[in-house]
Amino acid sequence: MKAKISEIFDSIQGEGLYLGEKQIFVRFFGCNLNCSFCDTKLDRFMEYEPEELIKELKLYNSKYHSISFTGGEPLLAKDFLKSVLKITAKAGHRHYLETNGTLHSELEDLIDYIDIVAMDVKLPSSSGMKELWQEHRQFLKVASRKEVFLKAIITLSTQEDDLFEVFKIIKDIHPQTVLVLQPNSFDTGELLNQKINRCKDICAENNVVACVIPQIHQIAGLR
Ligand code: SF4
């Protein structure tokens, strides 16, 4: 059972609620979505058996917050991932899953081995993708069995109606979920600032806990 992996490295988490934590990153190749703002469309990968990945992870010492399984979309390699997680859990690692929040059946099969779910919620007006509300709804139901937060990319084209759909999902499924508003790293300037401020205000007006956290990779020169 092989999986396509683009890179394995250690670094500092550069986004979301665990920003600043030291992690081992395993980046899976390939994704089931095609977001307009995607910055991880890598064209190279190596194929790994689960035991080959485990052997490589053993090269890292134990001073990491967690292993971040990221992508692409790591849940596309569900069976491979499950084999790895069973072993790395026994070795004492915590598992942080960065996911686009659409493959709920796959998550169901793995959730017992995951500690933290960093779940994207794709606003159609930001991502250029079709509506994925039902997929996100089902996904959050499963993810809420563990620690979970949502992340929405805010662009110049983000529509407020999309945020209201996210609020409905949060309130129906897991009201204490924190929503991270992440400014699109490809947009800059005063208009984006105004958009982000407006989104934050709407969250507060609707009693949704939200925080604005930009990506820090480029600012801090991180990988
Ligand atoms: S879900 Fe993530 S990896 Fe997949 S296309 Fe969208 S931004 Fe890229």
Residues whose N, C-alpha, C, O or C-beta is under 5 A from the ligand:
A	BS01	SF4	C31 L33 N34 C35 C38 T40 G71 G72 N100
